[in-house]
Amino acid sequence: MALLTFYKRPQPKGYSKNYYPIKDSSDTSPLYFDITSFPQTVGGGRYVIKLRGNGDNLRVGRSIDVELLDAEGKNMYVDFLTYTDRFNNYYIMFEVYDSTPKGLATLYLVGEAVRGLKGEPIPINEQETYNVKWVRQFMVLPFERNVGELLFDVPPVVDLVQTIIPERSLLSEENASLSGSNFSLYTSSIDDYTIIASNFKSYDMDFASSEDILDKKLRSLLLNPLQKSVTENSVDSTIRAKDQAILNGYARNSTNRFETIVTSKNNTIRKDFLGGSFSFFLDSTPTSLLPPATNGYKISGSSSDQLNLYTANIVEVLSDKEMRLSKPITLVLIQSASAQIIQSKAAKQAAYKTKYTIKQASNFTGSIAYLQNNPSFVTSSTVSQSFLQATFSDFKPISGEVYRIKTSYKRGIATADYKAIYDQVITPVEYLTDSAFPNQTTYARRESDARLIGHFTDQTIANDYWDYYVENVSNTYIGTVLGRNSSSLSDSIPVLTDFSESGVFTTKFYQNYSITQLYTLTFNVTLDPNIELEIYMNSDELNANTFTSQAYPRAFLKTPNLEKTRYRDAYNRFGQFVGKITNKSSSQRRFGKVEFDFETDGEGFGRPLFRTSPIGRANLSGSAYLSEISIKPIKLNGFTPSIVQFNIPFNSEIESIITLSQSLDFKLEYFDYTGKQSEFTTYINDLIVNLKGEIPSNTCQAQKQQFWINTNRESY
């Protein structure tokens, strides 16, 4: 699979090694390039360097060029933009990805000088080539915030469409309030749980994150126990790492900070525990603690008194056997009396204290406070809500990151000031949502686990939204509905396979994809021994005929068949090949969260497809366990999501305006996470709205139904 266009990999130009007669060592190069803005430290995302160029000392009408090397000496993407601002600044734009090494990056600018450093003329025959070089460094911290100025050279495409959706009410088993105050309490048996901590390594020791930039997962769990999809004011501290067993994809490493595991002998851990808190029940603290206290030290007070104060957040549920805590168990030690005898009188007066981490704790009763996460939705057939659905595509500022969008309105052709109606913190659009209901918004923005069809919090989600197929040499046919499993991976679906038949798992419904955007497919996965999982994006019905022509628009084309020993067709049966995960070991392997980036072949419909088989068609059976499947427009730290969508509610004032005039003017303003506003503003004038009108959804048509695209839309 070719590199995605998002990850630009330029070829070396050699400016770092080539010889140039003039070496400009000044900070801002006033004699030649006249740098007006240069960063000192950058996080992830896009940034610009501004320059004017000194036409007195550079040859007029000839080019200058640039090269940027990262801390490991590899080329970073950097280029001149055609954009110039009102101060006559030229712009150089560069990009920092999650894979960019941390450390000093070096920028090289070269040009054709007509004068030397002392103002002496350069002979004409020495002006026909680059003869001056300017070099400067800056620090790259790819997992820090994008602090660049929020700038646009091309405005985003903004689409405002009126939608009417059925009103939905949320019910749950415990009627838990949205504030998260009604927690349930689980108490384990005394011999069920064991706590195991590996060598604990602090996150902030490895990265330059400040105290107020917390781990995104922990922050969202603490503030949002209902597990709704939110964006918090924090960077994503997990790391996308390459793994030899993952072809074209990444493993999302979230364990650098959280390395304390609770294991259950009786398989009593539930996915509902995620976001809850763990402590020891009353005085039933661990009586088995390893390793023992260091020689010369004893536990200060009693271990029971200290452990009664221990509490930790549950940041990940791995299976019904394991969950991950936010911190290890530590005990305060004090020097024993015998160790103090040989010390001075001053040391005796204040015995030395220290802390040590417990590596294994058992024989205790654990107490877990959690919020039950089993909501269901009731759709009203009579009550509807009217919204303006705002969709932003091709959302690509040349510098900075859009954190929120403020929407204001006024009556069309009115001279009054705009009034604020909505202020939205933006998130990437989730494609795998429940949008099979009539008149639902395009991407079902009001998300929760029960609405995310890739989160198998209930068996009905797998039944209603997913299909399991059996594929052999001659046919592909529908199989038996797969049942949820939590013993290998919490709330997962095991996709079965054996040596003669592959298992194929895909959504019943297609989603609508844009040709101009890139996407990321994310899921948790565990593989049985010697099982491999292939990932595709599919736009065709599943059968043995790989040349079926479909009338509807397809986002993904089929890639060549790589296993012609099994069947001889030129193309595979499943669509665009995205990647593969292989477990070559003789034991089950948990890969955790994995990510695959992909791009479309066209504008139209598509869906994710997972295919399992034994490695080399060996004579064995097994499964791939999948959970929390998600598809979103690609979003790396520091970059603005390329597609953003949210609903702007109608208030009573807008409704009264519409009764007099159906035309409204809107103003959209863009802000970074510090609250600084971009100079660029979007105005949409004379938008016609009608409270009684309905615009149907344009996504998720069933595989065998008549396909259509909603044309009742206008772009402004």
C-alpha positions in Angstrom: 0.0 0.0 0.0 1.4 3.4 -1.0 2.0 6.1 1.5 -1.0 8.2 2.2 -0.9 11.7 0.7 -1.3 13.1 4.2 2.2 11.8 5.2 4.4 13.8 2.8 7.9 12.3 2.4 10.1 14.7 0.4 13.3 13.7 -1.3 16.6 15.1 0.0 17.9 18.2 -1.7 21.4 18.2 -0.3 21.4 21.8 1.0 22.6 20.6 4.4 25.8 19.2 2.8 26.4 21.3 -0.2 29.0 24.1 -0.2 27.8 27.8 -0.6 30.3 30.7 -0.8 28.1 32.9 1.5 27.1 31.6 4.9 24.6 33.8 6.6 24.8 33.2 10.3 22.5 36.0 11.5 19.3 35.3 13.5 16.8 36.8 11.0 18.9 37.1 7.8 18.1 40.8 7.2 20.6 41.0 4.3 19.0 38.2 2.3 15.8 36.4 3.3 14.5 38.9 5.9 12.7 36.5 8.3 9.8 38.2 10.0 8.4 35.2 12.0 10.2 32.0 13.1 9.1 29.5 15.8 11.2 28.6 18.7 9.3 25.4 19.7 6.5 23.6 17.9 4.1 20.7 18.7 2.2 18.6 16.2 0.5 20.1 13.2 1.1 22.7 10.5 3.2 25.9 11.1 4.5 28.7 9.0 7.7 30.7 8.7 7.2 34.3 7.3 9.8 36.1 5.2 9.9 39.2 2.9 13.2 38.6 1.0 15.7 41.4 0.5 15.5 42.4 -3.2 18.6 44.6 -2.9 20.9 41.6 -2.1 19.0 38.7 -3.7 18.7 38.4 -7.5 15.3 39.7 -8.5 13.1 37.2 -10.5 15.0 34.1 -9.4 13.9 31.5 -6.9 14.9 30.7 -3.4 14.5 27.2 -1.9 14.1 25.4 1.4 15.0 22.1 3.1 14.0 21.0 6.6 15.6 18.0 8.4 14.3 16.5 11.7 16.4 15.5 14.7 17.5 12.3 13.0 18.6 14.0 9.8 15.5 12.9 7.7 13.6 15.2 5.5 10.4 16.8 6.8 7.7 18.2 4.6 8.3 21.9 3.9 7.3 24.1 1.0 6.6 27.7 -0.1 3.0 28.7 -0.3 1.5 30.9 -3.1 -0.1 32.9 -0.3 1.1 36.3 0.7 -0.4 38.5 3.4 -1.2 42.2 3.6 2.2 42.9 5.0 3.8 41.4 1.9 5.1 38.4 3.8 5.8 35.2 1.9 5.0 31.9 3.7 6.9 28.7 4.2 4.7 25.9 5.6 5.9 22.7 7.3 4.2 19.8 9.0 5.0 17.9 12.2 3.4 14.4 12.4 3.1 11.9 15.3 6.0 10.0 13.8 8.3 13.1 13.6 11.2 12.6 16.0 11.4 14.8 19.1 14.4 17.2 19.1 16.0 20.0 17.2 15.0 20.4 13.5 17.2 22.3 11.1 15.9 24.6 8.4 18.1 25.5 5.4 17.3 28.5 3.0 19.3 28.9 -0.2 19.2 31.7 -2.8 21.1 33.6 -5.5 22.8 36.6 -3.9 24.0 39.6 -5.9 25.9 41.1 -3.0 28.2 39.6 -0.3 27.9 40.0 3.5 29.8 43.3 3.3 27.8 44.7 0.4 30.4 43.8 -2.3 28.9 42.9 -5.7 28.9 39.3 -6.7 30.2 38.6 -10.3 27.5 37.8 -12.8 28.9 34.4 -13.6 28.6 33.5 -9.9 24.9 34.5 -9.7 23.6 31.7 -11.9 23.3 29.2 -9.0 22.5 29.2 -5.3 25.4 30.9 -3.6 24.0 31.9 -0.1 22.7 29.6 2.7 21.0 30.5 6.0 20.6 27.9 8.7 18.5 28.0 11.9 17.1 25.4 14.3 13.9 25.0 16.4 12.6 22.4 18.9 10.1 19.8 17.8 7.8 18.2 20.4 5.3 16.2 18.3 2.9 15.4 21.2 2.5 19.0 22.4 -0.2 21.4 21.5 -0.2 23.3 18.2 0.7 26.8 19.2 0.9 28.2 15.7 -1.1 31.3 14.6 -4.5 30.2 13.2 -4.2 31.0 9.5 -6.2 30.0 6.4 -5.1 30.4 2.8 -8.1 28.5 1.3 -11.5 28.8 3.1 -13.2 25.6 4.2 -16.3 24.4 2.4 -19.2 25.1 4.7 -22.6 23.5 4.1 -25.6 24.5 6.2 -28.7 22.3 5.8 -31.9 22.2 7.8 -32.7 18.9 9.3 -35.6 17.5 11.3 -34.9 14.5 13.5 -37.1 12.4 15.9 -36.6 13.4 19.5 -34.9 10.6 21.5 -35.0 10.0 25.2 -32.4 8.2 27.1 -33.3 5.3 29.5 -31.0 3.1 31.6 -31.3 0.2 34.0 -30.5 2.3 37.0 -32.1 5.6 35.7 -28.7 7.1 36.2 -28.6 10.9 36.0 -26.5 12.6 33.3 -24.4 14.2 36.1 -23.0 10.8 36.9 -23.9 11.0 40.6 -25.7 7.7 40.9 -22.9 5.2 41.1 -23.3 1.5 41.7 -20.9 -0.4 44.0 -19.3 -3.8 43.4 -17.5 -5.7 46.1 -15.2 -8.6 45.2 -14.6 -11.8 47.0 -11.5 -11.8 49.1 -9.6 -14.3 46.9 -10.7 -13.0 43.4 -8.4 -10.0 42.6 -4.7 -9.7 42.4 -2.9 -6.4 41.7 0.3 -6.5 39.6 2.5 -3.5 38.9 5.5 -3.7 36.5 8.3 -1.2 36.7 6.3 2.1 36.8 7.4 4.9 34.5 5.9 8.3 34.8 4.5 9.8 31.6 5.8 13.3 32.3 9.3 11.9 32.6 9.2 10.9 28.9 7.4 13.8 27.4 7.4 17.5 27.9 3.8 17.7 29.0 2.9 20.1 31.7 0.7 19.3 34.7 -2.4 20.9 33.2 -2.2 18.8 30.0 -3.4 15.4 31.2 -3.7 12.2 29.4 -6.8 12.5 27.2 -8.2 9.1 28.2 -7.9 9.7 31.9 -9.3 13.3 31.6 -12.4 12.2 29.7 -13.0 9.3 32.1 -12.9 11.5 35.2 -15.1 14.2 33.8 -17.4 12.0 31.8 -18.3 8.7 33.5 -21.1 8.0 31.0 -18.4 7.6 28.4 -19.9 10.0 25.9 -17.6 11.0 23.0 -16.1 14.4 24.0 -13.1 16.6 23.2 -11.2 17.9 26.2 -8.6 20.5 26.4 -5.7 18.1 26.4 -3.4 16.5 23.9 -3.5 12.8 23.0 -0.7 11.4 25.0 -0.8 7.9 23.6 1.7 7.0 21.0 1.2 5.4 17.5 3.9 2.8 17.3 4.9 0.6 14.4 4.7 -3.2 15.0 6.1 -5.8 12.6 2.9 -7.9 13.0 0.8 -5.0 11.8 1.0 -4.3 8.0 0.2 -0.7 7.0 -1.0 0.1 10.5 -0.1 1.2 14.0 -0.5 0.0 17.6 -1.8 2.7 19.9 0.4 2.5 23.0 -1.5 3.7 26.0 0.4 1.8 28.6 3.5 4.1 29.2 1.7 5.7 32.1 -0.7 3.0 33.3 1.1 -0.2 34.1 -0.9 -1.4 37.1 -3.1 -4.4 36.3 -5.9 -6.0 38.3 -6.5 -9.6 37.4 -9.7 -11.6 38.3 -9.6 -15.3 38.9 -13.3 -15.6 38.6 -13.8 -13.4 35.5 -15.8 -10.8 37.3 -14.5 -7.6 35.7 -17.1 -5.8 33.6 -16.7 -3.1 30.9 -19.0 -0.9 33.0 -16.1 -0.5 35.5 -14.3 1.7 32.9 -14.2 5.2 34.4 -15.0 4.0 37.9 -12.8 4.1 41.0 -11.0 1.2 42.8 -10.3 1.0 46.5 -10.1 -1.5 49.3 -13.3 -2.4 51.1 -13.3 -1.2 54.7 -10.3 -2.9 56.4 -10.0 -5.8 54.0 -6.6 -4.6 52.6 -4.0 -7.0 51.0 -2.3 -9.3 53.5 0.1 -10.6 50.8 2.5 -7.9 49.6 5.5 -8.5 47.4 8.3 -7.7 47.5 8.9 -7.3 51.2 10.2 -4.1 52.7 13.9 -3.2 51.9 16.4 -4.3 54.5 16.8 -1.6 57.2 13.3 -0.2 56.7 9.9 -1.0 58.0 6.4 0.1 57.1 5.5 3.4 58.6 2.5 2.8 60.9 0.7 -0.2 59.4 0.1 -1.3 55.8 -3.6 -1.5 56.5 -3.8 2.2 57.6 -1.9 3.3 54.4 -3.8 1.0 52.0 -7.2 2.1 53.3 -6.4 5.5 51.8 -5.5 4.1 48.4 -7.9 4.9 45.5 -7.3 4.7 41.7 -9.2 5.3 38.5 -10.0 2.4 36.2 -8.6 3.7 32.9 -9.0 0.5 30.8 -10.9 -2.7 30.9 -9.0 -5.4 28.9 -11.3 -8.4 29.4 -13.4 -10.0 32.1 -10.1 -11.1 33.6 -8.0 -7.9 33.5 -8.4 -4.1 34.0 -5.8 -1.3 34.2 -5.5 1.2 37.1 -4.2 4.8 36.9 -1.5 4.4 39.6 0.4 1.6 41.5 0.2 0.8 45.2 2.9 2.5 47.1 3.8 2.3 50.8 5.8 4.7 53.0 8.8 3.1 54.7 10.8 4.4 57.6 14.3 3.4 58.8 14.2 0.6 61.4 15.7 1.2 64.9 18.6 -1.0 64.2 19.5 1.0 61.1 19.5 4.2 63.0 21.9 3.1 65.7 24.9 3.7 63.5 23.7 7.1 62.4 24.4 10.4 64.0 22.3 12.0 66.7 20.7 14.3 64.2 19.7 11.4 62.0 18.1 9.6 65.0 15.9 12.6 65.7 14.4 12.4 62.1 14.4 8.9 60.7 14.7 8.8 56.9 11.5 8.0 55.0 11.0 6.6 51.5 8.4 5.1 49.3 8.4 1.8 47.4 6.0 0.3 44.9 4.2 -2.9 45.6 4.7 -5.3 42.6 2.0 -7.8 43.7 -0.9 -7.6 46.2 -3.5 -10.3 46.9 -5.9 -11.6 49.6 -8.1 -8.5 49.8 -11.7 -7.3 49.1 -11.8 -4.8 46.3 -14.5 -2.1 46.1 -15.4 -0.5 42.7 -17.7 2.5 42.4 -18.9 2.8 38.8 -21.8 4.0 36.7 -23.7 1.3 34.8 -23.4 1.9 31.1 -26.5 0.2 29.6 -28.5 3.0 28.1 -31.2 2.5 25.4 -32.9 5.1 23.3 -36.6 5.5 22.7 -37.6 7.3 19.5 -40.7 9.4 19.5 -42.9 9.0 16.4 -44.6 12.4 17.0 -42.1 14.8 18.4 -39.4 16.2 16.2 -36.5 18.6 16.7 -35.3 21.1 14.0 -31.7 21.9 13.6 -29.3 23.5 11.1 -26.7 20.9 10.4 -23.3 22.5 9.8 -20.7 20.5 7.8 -17.1 21.8 7.3 -15.0 19.9 4.7 -11.6 20.5 3.3 -10.8 22.0 6.7 -7.1 22.7 6.4 -5.6 25.8 8.0 -2.0 26.4 6.9 -1.0 27.1 10.5 -2.5 26.4 13.9 -5.4 24.2 15.0 -9.1 25.0 15.1 -10.4 24.2 18.6 -13.9 25.7 18.5 -16.3 27.4 16.2 -18.7 30.2 17.3 -21.9 30.6 15.3 -23.9 33.9 15.2 -26.9 34.9 13.3 -29.2 37.8 12.3 -32.3 38.3 10.2 -31.5 38.4 6.5 -30.8 41.9 5.0 -31.2 43.3 8.6 -28.7 46.0 9.8 -28.7 44.7 13.4 -25.6 43.1 15.0 -25.1 39.4 14.9 -26.2 37.4 18.0 -24.3 34.3 19.2 -26.4 31.1 19.0 -23.8 28.3 19.3 -20.3 27.7 20.4 -19.0 24.2 19.5 -15.8 22.5 20.5 -15.0 20.4 17.4 -14.4 16.7 17.1 -13.8 14.5 14.1 -17.0 13.0 12.7 -17.7 9.4 13.7 -19.0 7.4 10.8 -20.0 4.2 12.5 -23.1 5.5 14.3 -26.8 4.6 14.4 -28.3 6.5 11.5 -30.8 3.9 10.2 -33.7 5.8 11.7 -35.7 8.1 9.4 -34.7 11.8 9.2 -31.7 11.3 11.4 -28.8 13.7 11.0 -26.1 12.8 8.5 -23.7 11.3 11.0 -25.9 11.0 14.2 -23.9 13.5 16.2 -25.4 12.9 19.6 -23.1 10.0 20.4 -22.9 7.5 23.3 -21.8 3.9 23.4 -25.4 2.8 22.6 -25.3 4.9 19.5 -21.8 3.8 18.3 -22.5 0.7 16.3 -18.8 -0.4 16.6 -19.1 -0.6 20.4 -20.7 -3.9 21.2 -22.1 -2.9 24.6 -25.2 -5.1 23.8 -25.8 -8.1 21.6 -28.5 -6.3 19.7 -25.9 -3.9 18.3 -24.1 -6.8 16.6 -27.5 -8.3 15.5 -28.9 -5.0 14.1 -25.9 -3.5 12.4 -23.4 -6.2 11.5 -23.3 -9.3 9.3 -21.0 -12.3 9.4 -20.2 -14.1 6.2 -18.5 -17.4 5.5 -16.1 -17.3 2.5 -14.6 -20.2 0.6 -13.1 -20.8 -2.8 -16.4 -20.9 -4.7 -18.9 -18.8 -2.6 -19.5 -16.1 0.0 -22.7 -16.7 2.0 -24.3 -15.2 5.1 -23.4 -17.0 8.4 -24.9 -17.3 11.9 -25.0 -14.1 14.0 -21.9 -13.9 16.2 -22.2 -13.7 19.9 -20.4 -11.2 22.2 -17.4 -12.4 24.2 -15.5 -10.7 27.0 -13.1 -13.5 28.1 -10.4 -12.6 25.5 -11.4 -8.9 24.9 -14.1 -7.0 26.7 -17.3 -6.5 24.8 -15.9 -8.0 21.6 -17.2 -10.0 18.7 -15.1 -13.1 17.8 -14.9 -13.5 14.0 -14.5 -17.2 13.5 -12.4 -19.0 10.8 -10.9 -22.4 10.0 -8.6 -23.9 7.4 -11.3 -24.3 4.7 -13.4 -21.1 5.3 -12.6 -17.5 6.1 -14.8 -15.4 8.4 -15.9 -12.0 7.0 -17.4 -9.4 9.3 -18.9 -6.1 8.0 -21.6 -3.6 8.6 -25.1 -4.1 7.1 -25.2 -0.5 6.0 -22.8 1.6 3.9 -21.5 5.0 4.9 -21.0 8.0 2.6 -17.3 9.0 2.0 -15.8 12.0 0.3 -13.0 11.7 -2.3 -11.1 14.6 -0.9 -10.6 13.3 2.7 -8.5 10.7 4.5 -9.7 8.5 7.3 -8.6 6.4 10.2 -10.1 3.1 11.2 -9.5 2.2 14.8 -10.4 -0.9 16.8 -9.3 -3.1 19.7 -8.2 -6.6 18.7 -7.0 -9.9 20.1 -5.9 -12.8 17.8 -5.9 -16.5 18.6 -2.7 -18.4 17.8 -1.6 -18.5 14.1 -4.6 -16.4 13.0 -4.4 -13.3 10.7 -6.9 -10.5 10.2 -7.2 -8.6 6.9 -8.8 -5.2 6.8 -10.6 -3.8 3.7 -12.9 -0.9 2.8 -15.7 -2.4 0.7 -18.2 -0.8 -1.7 -19.7 -3.9 -3.4 -22.0 -6.8 -2.6 -20.3 -9.8 -1.3 -20.2 -12.8 -3.7 -17.7 -14.8 -5.7 -18.0 -12.5 -8.7 -15.3 -9.9 -8.4 -16.4 -8.1 -11.6 -19.9 -7.1 -10.6 -20.7 -3.6 -11.8 -22.7 -1.5 -9.4 -24.8 1.5 -10.5 -24.4 3.5 -7.3 -21.3 5.6 -6.6 -18.6 3.7 -4.9 -15.9 5.1 -2.6 -13.6 2.1 -2.8 -12.3 -0.1 -5.7 -11.0 -3.6 -5.4 -7.3 -4.2 -5.2 -5.4 -7.1 -6.9 -5.9 -10.6 -5.6 -2.8 -11.6 -3.6 -3.8 -15.3 -3.0 -4.3 -16.7 -6.5 -3.4 -20.2 -5.2 -6.8 -20.1 -3.6 -8.9 -18.6 -6.4 -7.6 -17.3 -9.7 -9.5 -14.0 -10.1 -7.4 -10.9 -10.9 -9.0 -8.9 -8.1 -10.1 -9.8 -4.6 -13.7 -10.0 -3.6 -13.7 -7.5 -0.8 -12.6 -4.0 -1.9 -9.6 -1.8 -1.2 -7.0 -3.6 0.9 -6.1 -1.5 3.9 -3.8 -3.7 6.0 -3.3 -6.9 7.9 -2.5 -8.1 11.5 -0.7 -11.4 12.0 -0.2 -13.5 15.2 2.5 -16.0 14.4 2.9 -17.1 18.0 1.5 -20.2 19.6 -0.5 -18.3 22.2 -3.3 -15.7 22.0 -2.0 -12.2 21.6 -3.8 -8.9 22.6 -2.7 -6.1 20.3 -4.8 -3.5 22.1 -5.9 -0.5 20.1 -4.7 -0.5 16.4 -5.1 2.2 13.8 -5.1 2.1 10.0 -5.2 5.2 7.8 -6.8 5.0 4.3 -8.0 7.2 1.5 -10.9 6.9 -0.9 -10.8 6.0 -4.6 -13.9 8.0 -5.3 -16.9 9.8 -3.9 -19.7 7.4 -2.7 -20.6 4.5 -0.4 -18.3 2.2 1.5 -18.0 0.2 4.7 -15.3 -1.6 6.8 -14.8 -5.3 6.3 -12.7 -7.7 8.4 -11.6 -11.1 7.1 -10.0 -13.8 9.3 -8.1 -16.9 8.2 -5.4 -19.2 9.6 -1.9 -18.3 8.5 -1.0 -20.2 5.4 -4.4 -21.9 5.4 -3.1 -24.2 8.2 -5.4 -26.9 9.4 -6.6 -25.1 12.5 -9.5 -22.9 13.7 -9.5 -19.6 15.6 -10.9 -16.2 16.0 -10.1 -12.5 15.8 -11.8 -10.6 18.7 -12.9 -7.1 17.7 -14.3 -4.2 19.8 -14.8 -0.5 19.8 -14.6 -0.2 16.0 -14.5 3.4 14.8 -14.0 5.4 11.6 -13.2 9.1 11.6 -11.5 11.6 9.3 -7.8 11.4 10.0 -6.8 13.4 13.1 -3.3 13.6 14.3 -2.2 15.7 17.2 -2.0 19.4 16.2 -4.0 19.0 12.9 -7.6 20.1 12.5 -10.0 17.3 11.5 -10.7 17.6 7.8 -14.4 17.1 8.3 -16.3 18.6 11.2 -20.1 18.4 11.7 -22.5 19.6 14.4 -26.1 20.7 14.9 -27.1 24.3 15.5 -30.3 24.3 17.5 -33.1 26.7 16.7 -34.1 29.0 19.6 -37.5 30.7 20.1 -36.1 34.0 18.7 -35.1 32.3 15.4 -38.5 30.7 15.1 -40.2 34.1 15.5 -37.9 35.6 12.9 -38.7 32.8 10.5 -42.4 33.6 10.8 -41.6 37.0 9.4 -38.8 36.2 7.0 -37.4 32.8 6.1 -33.9 34.3 5.3 -31.1 34.3 7.9 -27.5 35.5 7.8 -24.9 33.6 9.7 -21.3 34.3 10.8 -18.8 31.6 11.7 -15.7 32.5 13.7 -12.7 30.2 14.4 -10.7 30.0 17.6 -7.7 28.0 18.9 -7.6 26.3 22.3 -6.2 29.5 24.0 -9.3 31.4 22.8 -7.4 33.5 20.2 -9.5 34.1 17.2 -8.4 33.7 13.6 -8.7 36.8 11.3 -10.6 34.6 8.8 -14.4 34.6 9.3 -17.1 32.8 7.2 -20.3 34.7 6.3 -23.3 32.9 4.9 -26.0 35.3 3.8 -29.7 34.8 2.9 -30.0 31.2 4.0 -33.6 30.0 3.5 -35.0 27.9 6.3 -38.4 26.3 6.8 -39.4 24.9 10.1 -41.9 22.5 8.4 -39.5 21.1 5.9 -37.7 17.8 6.1 -34.4 16.9 4.6 -33.8 13.1 4.7 -30.5 11.5 5.7 -28.0 10.8 2.9 -26.1 7.9 4.5 -26.3 4.3 5.5 -28.5 2.8 2.8 -28.8 -1.0 3.0 -26.5 -3.1 0.8 -29.3 -4.5 -1.5 -31.6 -1.5 -1.6 -31.8 1.1 -4.3 -29.0 3.6 -3.8 -29.5 7.3 -4.0 -27.7 10.5 -3.0 -29.6 13.3 -1.4 -29.6 16.3 -3.8 -31.7 18.6 -1.7 -28.6 20.5 -0.5 -26.9 23.7 -1.4 -23.4 25.0 -0.7 -22.8 28.6 0.1 
